[in-house]
Amino acid sequence: MKKQVLIASALVSLLSLGATAALAQNIAIVNGKAVPKARMDSLSLQFQSTGRPITPEVQEQMRQHLIALEVFTQEADKLGLSSSDEFKAQMELARQTVLANQLIKDFESKNAVTEELLKAEYDKFAATNGGKEIKARHILVEKEADAAAIIASLKKGAKFDEIAKKRSKDTGSGAKGGDLDWANPSSYVPEFSAALQALKKGQLTDKAVKTQFGFHVIRVDDVRDIKLPAFEEVKPQIADQMKQDKRGTYQRDLLGKAKVE
């Protein structure tokens, strides 16, 4: 009798170990069919990519979601829905979408944006956007003679902001006394930019500057060095942009090589 109890106890232990092992590999058994842990892992990765933390509550919600999907899938299979043309078409579209995403992930893993590439891109950005920025004012008029008369008045002591408010065709800056605020000279049209950079702090144009908009009277109020953000501050944005550029180039190359009829 004692021997039979020991054998039964051993069998129970083995069954318990088997159940524990099954649960370690699966998150649940639904109507005798396993829901593998790999599904939970895949769903967790998708969730983590959104930047949100996976709390125990979220984990349980995901588990219940996958169990519900298994229940619904089993019922759909019983009804023969997986044999429909609509289902097959959607499955093929889903397969292509997943594979396309995997292709991009594979490409990005093999073409990582290195620290050296990021630094080189930052240096290029700094070279293009560095230098000086200028705080200037302007008065825009239609005729060169009007601009010349305004310059003469300013040299005699007339107030720039008052004339700008009354005479400037650029009503936006005119309402602020012609103030254009701080800006990189490269942000203006070439003629305006060249004239601006030729002036020193407090200096006024001797002659009207002609652009596509009319004739400008320009005064430089101040000049300062452009303060660029540090490399570490903008590194994440640069990395994202470079990844997008690489990905876009790769996709365009593939599309360009494809024979589409």
Backbone torsions as a table, in degrees:
resi	resn	phi	psi	omega
1	MET	NA	-44.3	180.0
2	LYS	-62.0	-39.0	-179.5
3	LYS	-63.7	-41.3	179.7
4	GLN	-63.7	-37.9	177.8
5	VAL	-62.8	-42.2	179.9
6	LEU	-64.3	-41.1	179.1
7	ILE	-64.5	-44.9	179.2
8	ALA	-61.5	-40.8	178.7
9	SER	-63.2	-40.5	179.4
10	ALA	-64.7	-41.1	178.9
11	LEU	-63.3	-41.4	177.3
12	VAL	-61.1	-41.8	178.7
13	SER	-61.8	-43.0	179.7
14	LEU	-65.1	-40.7	178.5
15	LEU	-64.3	-39.1	178.4
16	SER	-64.2	-42.3	178.3
17	LEU	-63.0	-39.7	179.1
18	GLY	-64.9	-41.2	178.9
19	ALA	-65.4	-40.3	178.6
20	THR	-63.1	-43.1	179.4
21	ALA	-63.5	-39.7	179.4
22	ALA	-64.8	-40.5	179.1
23	LEU	-68.3	-30.3	178.2
24	ALA	-66.4	-32.4	-179.0
25	GLN	-89.9	-23.9	-176.0
26	ASN	-125.9	152.6	177.7
27	ILE	-89.4	-16.2	178.7
28	ALA	-171.8	163.8	171.9
29	ILE	-119.6	116.3	-176.2
30	VAL	-111.5	114.4	-177.9
31	ASN	51.7	39.8	178.0
32	GLY	84.0	-2.6	-179.4
33	LYS	-109.5	132.0	-175.4
34	ALA	-75.1	142.2	169.2
35	VAL	-105.5	100.9	-171.6
36	PRO	-65.4	148.0	178.9
37	LYS	-62.0	-25.5	-179.9
38	ALA	-58.6	-32.0	178.3
39	ARG	-66.6	-41.1	177.6
40	MET	-64.0	-41.3	179.4
41	ASP	-61.7	-42.2	180.0
42	SER	-65.9	-42.8	178.7
43	LEU	-65.3	-36.7	178.7
44	SER	-64.3	-40.5	178.9
45	LEU	-62.9	-42.0	177.8
46	GLN	-62.2	-41.7	-179.0
47	PHE	-66.8	-42.2	-179.2
48	GLN	-64.2	-31.0	-179.3
49	SER	-64.2	-17.8	177.2
50	THR	-81.9	-8.1	178.7
51	GLY	88.4	2.4	-179.4
52	ARG	-92.9	145.2	-179.1
53	PRO	-75.2	149.5	177.1
54	ILE	-98.0	100.0	179.1
55	THR	-85.9	166.0	175.7
56	PRO	-55.4	-35.8	178.7
57	GLU	-65.5	-42.9	178.4
58	VAL	-64.7	-40.7	179.2
59	GLN	-59.3	-43.9	-179.8
60	GLU	-67.4	-37.1	177.0
61	GLN	-62.6	-41.6	178.6
62	MET	-65.3	-40.2	178.6
63	ARG	-61.2	-47.2	179.6
64	GLN	-63.7	-36.4	177.8
65	HIS	-62.4	-45.2	-179.1
66	LEU	-68.6	-35.7	176.7
67	ILE	-64.6	-44.7	178.4
68	ALA	-60.6	-41.7	177.8
69	LEU	-60.5	-41.5	179.6
70	GLU	-64.1	-43.2	178.5
71	VAL	-60.4	-47.9	-177.7
72	PHE	-66.8	-37.7	179.7
73	THR	-65.3	-43.2	178.5
74	GLN	-60.1	-41.6	179.6
75	GLU	-66.6	-41.0	178.5
76	ALA	-62.8	-39.3	177.3
77	ASP	-63.4	-40.2	178.8
78	LYS	-60.4	-36.3	-178.5
79	LEU	-82.6	-2.5	178.2
80	GLY	76.1	18.6	-177.0
81	LEU	-68.8	-23.4	-178.6
82	SER	-72.2	-8.4	179.2
83	SER	-94.0	-5.0	-176.5
84	SER	-73.4	153.2	179.2
85	ASP	-64.8	-36.8	-179.9
86	GLU	-62.3	-43.8	179.1
87	PHE	-62.0	-45.4	-178.2
88	LYS	-63.0	-38.7	179.2
89	ALA	-66.4	-42.1	179.2
90	GLN	-67.4	-36.9	178.3
91	MET	-65.1	-39.4	178.9
92	GLU	-66.7	-39.7	177.3
93	LEU	-64.3	-42.4	178.1
94	ALA	-63.8	-41.1	179.1
95	ARG	-61.1	-43.8	-179.9
96	GLN	-65.5	-40.6	179.9
97	THR	-62.8	-46.4	179.8
98	VAL	-63.5	-43.9	-179.5
99	LEU	-64.8	-40.0	178.5
100	ALA	-62.5	-41.1	177.0
101	ASN	-64.4	-40.1	178.2
102	GLN	-65.5	-36.1	178.0
103	LEU	-61.0	-44.6	179.9
104	ILE	-65.6	-42.3	178.0
105	LYS	-61.2	-41.4	178.9
106	ASP	-64.3	-43.3	179.3
107	PHE	-61.9	-45.3	-177.4
108	GLU	-67.0	-33.6	178.2
109	SER	-69.1	-28.5	-179.9
110	LYS	-92.3	-9.8	-178.8
111	ASN	-131.9	55.3	-176.3
112	ALA	-64.9	147.9	175.3
113	VAL	-84.8	107.9	-175.2
114	THR	-81.9	166.5	178.0
115	GLU	-60.4	-37.9	179.8
116	GLU	-63.6	-42.7	179.3
117	LEU	-65.6	-39.4	178.9
118	LEU	-63.8	-43.7	-179.6
119	LYS	-65.0	-41.0	179.0
120	ALA	-63.4	-39.2	178.7
121	GLU	-67.1	-39.7	177.8
122	TYR	-63.9	-43.2	179.4
123	ASP	-61.3	-38.1	177.7
124	LYS	-65.1	-42.7	177.9
125	PHE	-62.2	-43.4	-179.0
126	ALA	-64.1	-39.5	-179.6
127	ALA	-66.5	-35.6	-178.5
128	THR	-77.8	-36.8	-172.5
129	ASN	-105.7	-1.6	-179.4
130	GLY	-79.4	-164.7	178.7
131	GLY	95.6	-141.6	-175.0
132	LYS	-110.3	151.7	167.2
133	GLU	-122.2	150.4	-169.8
134	ILE	-124.5	137.1	173.6
135	LYS	-100.0	111.9	-173.4
136	ALA	-128.8	166.1	172.6
137	ARG	-127.7	153.3	174.1
138	HIS	-148.3	158.3	173.7
139	ILE	-124.6	124.1	-178.0
140	LEU	-106.7	124.4	177.4
141	VAL	-129.9	167.7	-175.0
142	GLU	-82.9	-35.1	-174.3
143	LYS	-111.8	144.8	179.9
144	GLU	-64.0	-36.6	-179.5
145	ALA	-63.3	-37.0	178.7
146	ASP	-66.4	-40.4	178.9
147	ALA	-63.8	-42.2	179.8
148	ALA	-62.8	-38.9	179.4
149	ALA	-66.8	-37.6	178.6
150	ILE	-66.7	-41.9	178.6
151	ILE	-60.4	-43.3	179.4
152	ALA	-62.7	-41.1	179.4
153	SER	-64.7	-40.6	-179.3
154	LEU	-65.5	-38.6	179.3
155	LYS	-68.2	-21.5	178.3
156	LYS	-90.0	-2.2	176.1
157	GLY	114.4	2.0	177.6
158	ALA	-63.4	152.1	-177.7
159	LYS	-87.2	126.2	-175.2
160	PHE	-59.5	-47.3	-174.4
161	ASP	-65.0	-33.9	-179.6
162	GLU	-69.1	-41.7	179.2
163	ILE	-67.0	-40.7	-179.9
164	ALA	-59.8	-44.3	-179.7
165	LYS	-63.0	-34.5	-176.7
166	LYS	-88.2	-36.1	-167.0
167	ARG	-111.7	-22.6	-170.7
168	SER	-69.8	132.8	175.0
169	LYS	-72.5	-21.8	175.9
170	ASP	-83.2	89.4	-173.0
171	THR	-66.4	-27.5	-180.0
172	GLY	-62.7	-55.1	178.1
173	SER	-77.6	-29.7	-179.1
174	GLY	-58.3	-40.7	179.7
175	ALA	-63.5	-21.2	178.8
176	LYS	-104.1	24.3	179.7
177	GLY	72.7	25.3	178.5
178	GLY	86.5	2.5	-175.2
179	ASP	-66.0	124.5	177.7
180	LEU	-102.3	-0.3	-179.6
181	ASP	62.6	-173.3	-178.7
182	TRP	-76.1	136.6	178.7
183	ALA	-159.1	152.5	172.3
184	ASN	-74.3	131.7	-179.1
185	PRO	-53.8	-29.5	-178.7
186	SER	-66.9	-12.4	-179.6
187	SER	-79.9	-9.0	179.7
188	TYR	-99.7	167.6	175.5
189	VAL	-63.8	152.9	-171.5
190	PRO	-52.1	-44.6	-176.9
191	GLU	-64.2	-42.3	180.0
192	PHE	-67.6	-43.0	-179.6
193	SER	-60.9	-44.9	-179.2
194	ALA	-62.8	-43.1	179.9
195	ALA	-65.5	-39.8	-179.1
196	LEU	-61.8	-45.4	-176.5
197	GLN	-72.4	-18.2	179.2
198	ALA	-81.7	-11.4	-178.3
199	LEU	-95.3	149.8	174.0
200	LYS	-100.6	171.0	-179.4
201	LYS	-56.2	127.5	179.2
202	GLY	84.5	-1.0	-175.0
203	GLN	-91.2	149.4	-179.2
204	LEU	-115.7	146.0	177.3
205	THR	-63.4	137.3	177.1
206	ASP	-77.0	-31.2	-179.8
207	LYS	-127.7	157.4	177.9
208	ALA	-65.4	143.9	178.6
209	VAL	-102.6	118.7	-177.8
210	LYS	-88.7	131.4	172.5
211	THR	-134.9	-176.4	178.9
212	GLN	-64.5	-16.0	-176.9
213	PHE	-92.4	-19.4	-177.7
214	GLY	143.0	-146.4	-178.9
215	PHE	-114.0	131.5	-174.3
216	HIS	-111.4	140.0	166.9
217	VAL	-107.3	122.8	-171.9
218	ILE	-120.3	140.2	172.5
219	ARG	-133.5	135.6	177.1
220	VAL	-94.7	121.0	180.0
221	ASP	-89.6	-34.5	-178.0
222	ASP	-163.0	159.6	178.8
223	VAL	-137.7	139.2	177.3
224	ARG	-149.8	160.1	176.1
225	ASP	-70.9	139.8	176.3
226	ILE	-72.6	126.6	179.0
227	LYS	-94.6	108.6	-179.8
228	LEU	-87.5	150.3	175.5
229	PRO	-65.9	149.7	179.2
230	ALA	-66.0	155.2	-178.4
231	PHE	-53.6	-46.4	-177.2
232	GLU	-63.7	-29.7	-179.6
233	GLU	-68.4	-38.9	-174.6
234	VAL	-104.4	0.4	-178.1
235	LYS	-55.8	-44.6	179.5
236	PRO	-60.5	-40.7	179.3
237	GLN	-67.1	-39.6	178.5
238	ILE	-64.2	-42.0	-179.8
239	ALA	-61.7	-44.9	179.3
240	ASP	-61.3	-44.2	-179.0
241	GLN	-65.0	-41.4	-179.7
242	MET	-66.9	-37.7	177.0
243	LYS	-63.5	-43.3	178.7
244	GLN	-62.2	-42.3	-179.6
245	ASP	-64.4	-45.1	179.3
246	LYS	-62.4	-45.0	-179.4
247	ARG	-62.7	-44.2	-179.8
248	GLY	-62.9	-42.2	178.4
249	THR	-63.0	-43.7	179.6
250	TYR	-61.2	-45.3	-179.2
251	GLN	-65.8	-40.9	179.3
252	ARG	-65.5	-37.9	178.3
253	ASP	-63.0	-44.1	179.0
254	LEU	-63.0	-43.7	179.4
255	LEU	-65.2	-36.6	-180.0
256	GLY	-67.7	-31.1	-178.7
257	LYS	-83.4	-18.5	-176.2
258	ALA	-71.3	142.5	176.7
259	LYS	-95.2	106.2	-178.4
260	VAL	-110.6	123.8	-178.1
261	GLU	-112.2	NA	NA
